[in-house]
Amino acid sequence: MKRLNTNQITIILLYALCLLIFAATNPQHLPVSLLLVPLIALFIAFLFTTRWVVFKIASRKNSKLSKKRLGTLAIILAGFPFLCILLQSIGQFSLRDLAMLAVFFSVLWFYLVRSQAVS
């Protein structure tokens, strides 16, 4: 069995932290500043997960994308579910919002691919 590397251990610990915070706290009794902590931890967990997956796929396919572009791609891929969860948590998520986010992230994806082709 392969040993876990530091990035994988960090991802597991971040998800465990998010699970612990979501299970053990009542958001109605927390100040607003502490409500942001689990959301930030969740985004960082999504980011590390997508970054790890993107770099794994790129290394297997001998991708010519730079590390900076792969990092930007990971941010875009992590941002989409994070914004969906964020909108749902404040009760503002509808099918129209999902379509708008999909269009927004598709434009970002197109811009990333287009800027790679130009440079």
C-alpha positions in Angstrom: 0.0 0.0 0.0 1.3 3.4 -0.9 2.1 5.9 1.8 0.2 9.2 1.9 2.2 12.3 1.0 1.9 15.6 2.8 -0.6 17.0 0.4 -3.0 14.1 0.8 -2.6 14.2 4.6 -3.4 18.0 4.5 -6.5 17.3 2.4 -7.7 14.7 4.8 -7.1 16.9 7.8 -8.9 19.8 6.2 -12.0 17.8 5.4 -11.9 16.3 8.9 -11.7 19.9 10.3 -14.7 21.0 8.2 -16.7 17.9 9.3 -15.9 18.6 12.9 -16.8 22.3 12.7 -20.1 21.6 10.8 -21.1 18.8 13.2 -20.1 20.4 16.5 -21.2 24.0 16.1 -24.5 25.8 16.0 -24.2 28.7 13.5 -27.0 30.6 15.3 -24.8 31.0 18.4 -21.6 32.0 16.6 -20.4 35.5 15.7 -20.2 36.3 12.0 -16.4 36.3 12.0 -16.4 32.6 13.2 -19.0 31.7 10.5 -16.4 32.4 7.9 -13.8 30.0 9.3 -15.5 26.7 8.1 -16.2 28.3 4.7 -12.6 29.3 4.2 -11.4 25.8 5.4 -13.9 24.2 2.9 -12.6 26.3 0.0 -9.0 25.5 0.9 -9.9 21.8 1.1 -11.6 22.0 -2.3 -8.6 23.9 -3.7 -6.0 21.4 -2.4 -8.1 18.5 -3.7 -8.6 19.9 -7.2 -5.0 21.1 -7.4 -3.8 17.6 -6.5 -6.1 16.0 -9.1 -5.2 18.5 -11.8 -1.5 18.0 -11.2 -1.9 14.2 -11.2 -3.8 14.2 -14.5 -1.4 16.7 -16.1 1.6 14.6 -15.1 0.1 11.5 -16.6 -0.8 13.1 -19.8 2.5 15.0 -20.1 0.6 18.3 -20.3 2.4 21.4 -21.6 0.5 23.6 -19.2 2.7 25.5 -16.8 2.3 25.1 -13.0 0.8 28.6 -12.8 -1.9 27.7 -15.4 -2.6 24.4 -13.6 -3.0 26.3 -10.3 -5.4 28.8 -12.0 -7.4 25.8 -13.4 -7.5 24.3 -9.9 -8.8 27.6 -8.5 -11.6 27.7 -11.1 -12.6 24.1 -10.5 -12.6 24.6 -6.7 -14.5 27.9 -6.9 -17.5 26.5 -8.7 -18.8 24.0 -6.0 -17.7 26.4 -3.3 -19.8 29.2 -4.7 -22.7 26.8 -5.1 -22.5 25.8 -1.5 -22.1 29.4 -0.4 -25.2 30.5 -2.2 -27.1 27.5 -0.9 -26.1 28.3 2.7 -27.6 31.8 2.5 -30.7 30.6 0.7 -30.0 32.3 -2.6 -29.3 29.3 -4.8 -31.7 28.5 -7.6 -31.5 27.0 -11.1 -31.0 30.4 -12.6 -28.0 30.9 -10.3 -26.6 27.6 -11.3 -26.9 28.5 -14.9 -25.3 31.9 -14.3 -22.4 30.3 -12.4 -21.9 27.7 -15.2 -21.7 30.4 -17.8 -19.4 32.5 -15.7 -17.0 29.6 -15.1 -17.2 28.5 -18.7 -16.1 32.0 -19.8 -13.2 31.8 -17.3 -12.3 28.3 -18.6 -12.4 29.6 -22.2 -10.2 32.6 -21.3 -7.7 30.3 -19.6 -7.5 28.0 -22.6 -7.4 30.9 -25.1 -4.6 32.7 -23.2 -2.6 29.4 -23.2 -3.0 29.2 -26.9 -1.8 32.8 -27.5 1.2 32.6 -25.2 
